[in-house]
């Protein structure tokens, strides 16, 4: 759930999502679900020469299992908040096991 909460904070921001088939899409993050499926609006293809058939796509749904990388906007993710969230998540998991 940690990554889900991180991506929920980025809704409305521009991200680049690289898929396992090497297609990279730049767009505004519209939504994300607990399976890390993404919906992008105002989509553009990073490498238009390689994927000319994708130029006309303006919005898309991306299944989480096909995502290789998500490039976050610079300065949008506070490392201290992420570390605190990670510690909290680990503490919750350890408490539930005990």
N, C-alpha and C positions, 0 to 999 in steps of 0.2 A: 504494500500500500504506500510505501515511501515514494516510489517513483510516480505513482498516480497523483499524490498530493503535490509533488513538484510540478508536474505538467498542468495540473489544474490552476496553479498560480500563473502559468504562462498563457492562459486563454486571452486572445486578443493581441498577442505579440506575434511577430514574424519569426518563423522557424524554418529550418531546412531539414527535410527528412530524406535520408538515403535508404533506398530499398535494397533487398538482397540481390536484385537483378541489375544493380548499378544505376538505376534511375534515381535522380535526386530532384526533389520538388521543393520549391520555396513557396510559402504561403502563410496566411494568417491562421493561427490555431483557433478553430471555432469550438471544438469539443474534444474530450478524451474520456474514455470509460475505464473501468477497472481492469479490462483485458489489454489496456494500452492500445486500443484502436483509436485512430485519430481522424478528425474531420478537418480539412483545410479549405479555406476560402481564398479567393484572389490568387490562385495557383499559377506559378510560372515554372518552367523546366530550367534547371541549371545548365544543362548541356543540350541546347536546342538542335545542334547539328546531328547529334547522335540519336535523338528521339524526336524527330520532326512531327510524328503523328500525335504527340502529346501537347503540342502548342495550343490547340484549341480548348484544352481542359481549363475550366475556371474554378471548379470546386471538386473535391474528391474525398472519398472515404478510404482510409488505409487500414487494413487489418494489421493488428499488432505483431502477428507472427512473421510478417514479411519485412519488418523494419530492421535495418542494420544499425543505423546511427540516427540520432536526433541532434542537430546542431542548434544550440540555444543562443539567443541574442546575448551579446556581450554585456556584462554588468547586470543582467536580470536575475542571476542566481547568487545569493549571498552564501558563501561557503560556511560561515559560522552557523547560520540557520540550518543548513543541510546537515552539518555535523551534529547539532543538537537534536534534530529530528531523527537521525540515525541512532543516536544513543537512546532516545526515548523508545524507538521501535524495538531495539535490542532488549531493553529493560522489560518491555511488555511481553516479548516472546519468552524471556527467561522466567518471568513471574508466572506465565501461564503453564509452563512446564513443571514448575515446582509444586 
